[in-house]
Amino acid sequence: MKRVKIVSTGSYLPEKVLTNHDLEKMVDTSDEWITTRTGIKERHIAAENEATSDLILKAAKKALEKANLKPEDLDGIIVATITPDNTYPSTACWVQKGLGLDNIPVFDIAAACTGFIYGLIMAESLIKSGLMKRVLVAGADTLSKFTNWEDRSTCVLFGDGAGVAIVEESDDESGIISRCWGANGNLGDLLIQPAGGSKMPPTKETVEKKLHTVHMEGNKVFRWAVRYMSEAALKVIKLAGMKGEDVDLFIPHQANIRIIEQARKYANIPPEKTYIVIDKIANISAATIPIALDMAIDEGRVKKGDILVFDAFGGGFTWGAILLKW
């Protein structure tokens, strides 16, 4: 059976940039504290009138243009996000509308920061099954709209943006070689938006208590993230019959520089082969890997035949990794 490959990428970051020095004026923190603990220097913030689907549409149009494709060339759209435009309809439906499409299947998945990897694995399966030929997979979030800007432990971490990949069946040896994914719902309370769902519907009290924002037990999340990202990266490398030094570019979820470093070491991937842009974009959940991939391609860091590894961990807890040949 042939492999499934990425044929084009696109990304979009909102115009507004919020630096660590800007945050110093908002909460009790410092550039030094944020940088040494996370690696983040700045993040992009969506405008008030920019929804998650708006960011995806801008990234999607870039990817279609680069591939010389039209929206009607797509057989499906998968959107990975935890900050949808609405509870329903899905954000994928709004993207479909924005692209002028109808009749094709589109849907959202909520796997937090691992969402883009989940989406790629699902797209691969749909294409291999014959149900679709070409799928747009998007990872996008507007976490600034769900951030408590008075909580210095979380407000420094997140940004907004969107990244997309167009995938189809490969006509050569390029494409996805190995993949792994998993979840552990027993740890869900460690990283959560408590209110807004059926368990705790919106009320005046939930809004006043800021229960519609990110709540995280940072130290515990850090430890599990290191474990799951490290194990996932190593697993896909071994499944492909390779070693860490065979990887040409490691593109991990951009959540924390220390987590990235631990995962890299565990998988024995050289530091010079690790792509890091967390200082420029911060944690954009499902969007960080597709945005980083698009940036790496633009910078000439990705060449035909290269071995790439994507690796992520997110609330749920979810995790996953993919090894592919470009």
C-alpha positions as CSV (number, residue, x, y, z in Angstrom):
1,M,0.0,0.0,0.0
2,K,1.3,3.4,-0.9
3,R,2.2,6.0,1.6
4,V,0.4,9.3,2.3
5,K,2.4,12.5,2.0
6,I,2.1,16.2,2.7
7,V,2.1,18.1,-0.6
8,S,1.7,21.6,0.7
9,T,1.7,23.7,3.9
10,G,0.5,27.1,4.9
11,S,0.5,29.2,8.1
12,Y,-0.8,32.4,9.5
13,L,0.1,34.4,12.6
14,P,-2.0,37.4,13.7
15,E,-0.4,40.8,13.3
16,K,-0.4,41.8,17.0
17,V,2.7,40.7,18.9
18,L,2.7,40.6,22.7
19,T,6.3,40.5,24.1
20,N,7.5,39.4,27.5
21,H,8.2,43.0,28.3
22,D,4.6,43.8,27.5
23,L,3.5,41.2,30.0
24,E,5.7,42.7,32.7
25,K,3.3,45.6,32.6
26,M,0.3,43.4,33.0
27,V,1.2,40.8,35.6
28,D,3.9,40.2,38.2
29,T,6.5,38.5,35.9
30,S,9.7,39.3,34.0
31,D,11.3,38.6,30.7
32,E,14.0,36.7,32.5
33,W,11.6,34.5,34.4
34,I,9.5,33.6,31.3
35,T,12.5,33.0,29.0
36,T,14.5,30.8,31.4
37,R,11.5,28.6,32.3
38,T,9.8,28.3,28.9
39,G,12.0,29.7,26.1
40,I,9.2,32.1,25.1
41,K,10.0,35.7,24.1
42,E,6.8,36.7,22.3
43,R,3.5,35.5,21.1
44,H,0.9,36.6,18.5
45,I,-2.6,37.6,19.6
46,A,-5.7,37.4,17.4
47,A,-7.8,40.6,16.9
48,E,-11.2,40.8,18.6
49,N,-12.9,40.1,15.3
50,E,-10.6,37.2,14.4
51,A,-12.0,33.8,15.1
52,T,-10.2,30.5,14.8
53,S,-11.7,29.8,11.4
54,D,-10.5,33.1,10.1
55,L,-6.9,32.1,10.9
56,I,-7.3,28.7,9.2
57,L,-8.7,30.3,6.0
58,K,-5.7,32.5,5.6
59,A,-3.3,29.6,6.1
60,A,-5.4,27.3,3.9
61,K,-5.4,29.7,1.0
62,K,-1.6,30.0,1.1
63,A,-1.3,26.2,1.1
64,L,-3.7,25.8,-1.8
65,E,-1.9,28.5,-3.8
66,K,1.5,26.9,-3.2
67,A,0.2,23.6,-4.4
68,N,-1.6,25.1,-7.4
69,L,-4.8,23.6,-6.2
70,K,-8.4,25.0,-5.9
71,P,-10.7,24.5,-2.9
72,E,-12.8,22.1,-5.0
73,D,-9.8,19.8,-5.3
74,L,-10.3,18.9,-1.6
75,D,-12.2,15.8,-0.6
76,G,-12.4,16.6,3.1
77,I,-11.3,19.0,5.9
78,I,-10.2,18.1,9.4
79,V,-9.7,20.9,11.9
80,A,-7.8,20.2,15.1
81,T,-8.7,22.9,17.7
82,I,-9.8,23.4,21.3
83,T,-10.9,27.0,20.7
84,P,-13.7,26.5,18.1
85,D,-15.7,29.4,16.7
86,N,-18.8,27.8,18.2
87,T,-19.7,24.7,20.1
88,Y,-21.6,23.8,17.0
89,P,-21.4,23.9,14.0
90,S,-17.9,22.7,13.8
91,T,-15.1,25.1,12.9
92,A,-14.4,22.9,9.9
93,C,-17.9,23.8,8.6
94,W,-17.0,27.6,8.8
95,V,-13.7,26.8,7.0
96,Q,-15.7,24.9,4.3
97,K,-18.0,27.9,3.9
98,G,-15.1,30.3,3.7
99,L,-13.6,28.2,0.9
100,G,-16.8,28.2,-1.0
101,L,-17.3,24.4,-0.7
102,D,-20.3,22.1,0.0
103,N,-21.1,18.4,0.1
104,I,-17.7,17.2,1.2
105,P,-17.3,15.8,4.8
106,V,-15.7,18.1,7.3
107,F,-15.2,17.8,11.0
108,D,-13.3,19.0,14.1
109,I,-11.2,16.9,16.5
110,A,-10.4,18.0,20.1
111,A,-7.0,16.5,21.1
112,A,-5.5,19.7,22.4
113,C,-1.8,20.2,21.5
114,T,-1.7,16.7,19.8
115,G,-4.6,17.6,17.5
116,F,-2.6,18.1,14.3
117,I,-0.9,14.7,14.7
118,Y,-4.3,13.1,15.4
119,G,-5.6,14.8,12.3
120,L,-2.8,13.6,10.0
121,I,-3.2,10.0,11.2
122,M,-6.9,10.2,10.5
123,A,-6.3,11.7,7.1
124,E,-3.8,9.0,6.3
125,S,-6.4,6.3,7.2
126,L,-9.2,8.0,5.2
127,I,-6.9,8.2,2.1
128,K,-5.6,4.7,2.4
129,S,-9.2,3.4,2.8
130,G,-10.2,5.1,-0.5
131,L,-12.8,7.3,1.1
132,M,-10.8,10.4,0.2
133,K,-8.0,11.4,-2.1
134,R,-6.9,14.8,-0.8
135,V,-7.5,16.2,2.7
136,L,-6.8,19.6,4.3
137,V,-5.6,19.1,7.9
138,A,-5.6,22.2,10.0
139,G,-4.2,22.9,13.5
140,A,-5.4,26.2,14.9
141,D,-6.1,27.9,18.2
142,T,-6.9,31.3,19.6
143,L,-5.9,30.6,23.2
144,S,-5.6,34.3,24.0
145,K,-9.4,34.4,24.1
146,F,-9.4,31.6,26.8
147,T,-6.5,32.9,28.9
148,N,-6.8,34.4,32.4
149,W,-4.5,37.4,31.9
150,E,-4.3,37.8,35.7
151,D,-2.8,34.3,36.2
152,R,0.9,34.7,35.7
153,S,1.6,31.0,35.6
154,T,-0.5,30.5,32.4
155,C,-0.9,33.8,30.6
156,V,2.8,33.9,29.6
157,L,2.5,30.5,27.8
158,F,0.0,30.9,25.0
159,G,-0.4,32.5,21.6
160,D,-2.7,32.4,18.5
161,G,-2.2,31.1,15.0
162,A,-3.0,28.5,12.4
163,G,-1.1,26.0,10.3
164,V,-2.4,23.6,7.6
165,A,-1.2,20.7,5.5
166,I,-2.7,19.2,2.4
167,V,-2.2,15.5,2.2
168,E,-2.7,12.9,-0.5
169,E,-1.4,9.6,-1.7
170,S,2.3,9.5,-2.5
171,D,3.6,8.6,-5.9
172,D,7.0,7.7,-4.6
173,E,8.7,6.7,-1.4
174,S,7.9,9.9,0.4
175,G,5.2,10.1,3.0
176,I,4.3,8.8,6.5
177,I,6.4,5.8,7.5
178,S,5.4,5.3,11.2
179,R,3.0,6.8,13.6
180,C,1.8,6.4,17.2
181,W,-0.9,8.0,19.3
182,G,-2.5,7.6,22.7
183,A,-4.4,9.2,25.5
184,N,-4.9,8.9,29.3
185,G,-8.1,10.5,30.4
186,N,-7.3,9.7,34.0
187,L,-5.1,12.8,34.0
188,G,-7.5,15.2,32.4
189,D,-8.0,17.4,35.4
190,L,-4.4,18.5,35.3
191,L,-4.9,20.7,32.2
192,I,-8.5,21.8,31.7
193,Q,-11.0,24.5,30.9
194,P,-13.4,23.7,33.7
195,A,-16.6,25.5,32.4
196,G,-18.4,25.9,29.2
197,G,-19.5,22.3,28.6
198,S,-22.4,20.1,29.8
199,K,-20.6,19.4,33.0
200,M,-20.4,23.0,34.0
201,P,-22.6,25.2,31.7
202,P,-21.9,28.9,31.5
203,T,-23.3,31.0,34.3
204,K,-22.6,34.4,35.8
205,E,-20.6,32.6,38.5
206,T,-18.5,30.5,36.1
207,V,-17.6,33.7,34.2
208,E,-16.8,35.7,37.4
209,K,-14.5,32.8,38.7
210,K,-12.8,32.7,35.3
211,L,-13.6,29.0,34.9
212,H,-13.7,29.4,31.1
213,T,-10.0,29.9,31.0
214,V,-7.0,27.5,31.1
215,H,-6.3,25.8,34.5
216,M,-3.1,23.9,34.8
217,E,-1.1,22.1,37.4
218,G,2.2,23.1,35.8
219,N,4.7,20.8,37.6
220,K,2.7,17.7,37.1
221,V,1.9,18.5,33.4
222,F,5.6,19.1,32.8
223,R,6.6,15.7,34.1
224,W,3.9,13.8,32.1
225,A,4.7,15.8,29.0
226,V,8.4,14.9,29.1
227,R,7.5,11.2,29.5
228,Y,4.9,10.9,26.8
229,M,6.7,13.1,24.2
230,S,10.0,11.3,24.8
231,E,8.4,7.8,24.5
232,A,6.4,8.8,21.4
233,A,9.4,10.2,19.5
234,L,11.5,7.1,20.3
235,K,8.6,4.8,19.4
236,V,8.1,6.1,15.8
237,I,11.8,6.1,15.2
238,K,12.1,2.4,16.3
239,L,9.0,1.5,14.3
240,A,10.6,2.8,11.2
241,G,13.7,0.8,11.9
242,M,15.8,3.9,12.4
243,K,17.9,5.6,15.1
244,G,17.7,9.2,16.4
245,E,20.7,10.3,14.3
246,D,18.8,9.2,11.2
247,V,16.3,12.0,11.7
248,D,17.1,15.1,9.6
249,L,14.6,17.4,11.3
250,F,12.8,17.0,14.6
251,I,9.7,19.3,14.8
252,P,8.2,19.0,18.3
253,H,5.2,20.7,19.8
254,Q,6.4,24.2,20.9
255,A,5.2,24.2,24.5
256,N,8.3,24.5,26.7
257,I,12.0,24.5,25.7
258,R,12.9,22.2,28.6
259,I,10.3,19.6,27.5
260,I,11.7,19.8,23.9
261,E,15.2,19.3,25.2
262,Q,14.3,16.3,27.3
263,A,12.4,14.6,24.5
264,R,15.2,15.2,22.0
265,K,17.8,13.7,24.3
266,Y,15.7,10.6,25.1
267,A,15.2,9.9,21.3
268,N,18.9,10.6,20.7
269,I,18.2,13.4,18.2
270,P,21.1,15.9,17.8
271,P,20.3,19.4,18.9
272,E,21.2,20.9,15.5
273,K,18.4,18.8,14.0
274,T,15.8,20.1,16.3
275,Y,13.6,22.9,15.0
276,I,12.7,25.5,17.7
277,V,10.5,28.6,17.2
278,I,8.9,28.7,20.6
279,D,10.6,32.0,21.3
280,K,8.6,33.6,18.4
281,I,5.2,31.9,18.6
282,A,4.8,30.5,22.1
283,N,2.4,27.6,22.7
284,I,-0.4,27.6,20.1
285,S,-1.7,24.1,21.0
286,A,-2.6,22.2,17.8
287,A,-1.1,24.9,15.6
288,T,2.6,24.8,16.7
289,I,3.7,21.8,14.6
290,P,2.1,22.8,11.2
291,I,3.3,26.4,11.7
292,A,6.8,25.3,12.6
293,L,6.8,22.9,9.6
294,D,5.7,25.7,7.2
295,M,8.4,28.0,8.7
296,A,11.1,25.3,8.3
297,I,10.2,24.8,4.7
298,D,10.3,28.5,4.0
299,E,13.8,28.6,5.6
300,G,15.1,25.8,3.4
301,R,15.4,23.4,6.4
302,V,13.3,20.7,4.7
303,K,14.6,19.0,1.6
304,K,13.4,16.2,-0.6
305,G,14.2,12.8,1.0
306,D,14.6,14.2,4.5
307,I,13.4,12.2,7.5
308,L,11.1,14.3,9.7
309,V,9.6,13.6,13.1
310,F,6.6,15.4,14.6
311,D,6.0,14.9,18.3
312,A,3.3,16.4,20.6
313,F,1.6,16.1,24.0
314,G,-1.6,17.9,25.1
315,G,-4.4,18.1,27.5
316,G,-6.5,14.9,27.9
317,F,-3.8,13.8,28.3
318,T,-3.1,13.0,24.6
319,W,0.2,12.3,22.8
320,G,1.4,11.3,19.4
321,A,4.3,11.3,17.0
322,I,4.8,10.8,13.2
323,L,7.9,9.9,11.2
324,L,7.8,10.7,7.5
325,K,10.0,11.0,4.5
326,W,9.7,14.3,2.7
